[in-house]
C-alpha cells in the first residue's frame, strides 16, 4: 500500500518525494552543488540484494536517490501485479539506515499520464527482447524501458545500479542508454544469495519455508553444471539441467537458455563465444523465479 509521503517524511531524516517536480528540483540542486548522484531504481519489497546495490551506490557517490515504484506497465500478467509484495514503511527504514539521501516513491497516476499508462511507449530492441524473459513476458521489457528511461530523464544521475540477477534487463538497459544517448554510467552488481544458494528476490516473500528449500535446488543444479559443462554439448547440458531441476516435485522450468552474454543469442557450441551465461526461469508452485550462471 502507498503511504502519503508527507506523513512518512515525519519519521525520517532521508528526503521522501512523491512528485516528479520535487525530486527533479532536489537532484538539480545537488548537481549545481557539484554532488555526484547515484541512482538505484527498485520496485520495493527490499532485500539484501537491493541493499548491496544501495551500499555500492552510497560508497561511489555523494548523493544517492532510490526509487520505489511497482511499475504497472511492465507486468504482462495483472494477477502478478496485484500480488507483488509492497511495504513502503519497511523499505524507507532500510533505505534510511543504509545512508540513502532521498527516496522517490510516486504513485502510478502521479508518475504516468493516462496515455503512458496505456502503453503507447514503443522501443526498438533490435532483437534483444525476442528471447527468454522477453519471449515469455510479452511487453515486459517495453514497460521496463519506459519506466527506466523516464526515471533517468527525471533524476539524470551520474551512475545507476542494477542487479545481475536480471541479466537480460541489464543488457537491455545498457543498450537503451546507448541508443537514447543518456550520459549515465550503468553499474552491474553481482547476485546476492541466501546461504542455501537461492538468489535473493522480492518474490521469495511469496514462498513458504519448504518452497524456499525446494527452490534452492535451482542454483545447486546450475552450479554443478559449471563443473562439467566442457565435457558435454550445449544441448546435452541444457537437457540434463532441466531434468535435474524438474526431478524435484514442485519445480517446473519455463526456459533455460545458454546464450552469448553480449548479444543474448543462444549458442550451440561452447566455442561460439568467450562470454557465455545460462539464464533460467523456474516456477516454484505459482511463484516465478529467475537466476543465471556464468560458464565462460
Ligand atoms: O528490476 C526491477 O526491479 C525493475 O524492473 C526496475 C528496473 C526497477 C524497473 O521497474
Boltz pocket constraint, residues with backbone or C-beta under 6 A from the ligand:
constraints:
  - pocket:
      binder: B
      contacts: [[A, 41], [A, 42], [A, 43], [A, 69], [A, 71], [A, 74], [A, 144], [A, 147], [A, 148], [A, 166], [A, 169]]
      max_distance: 6.0
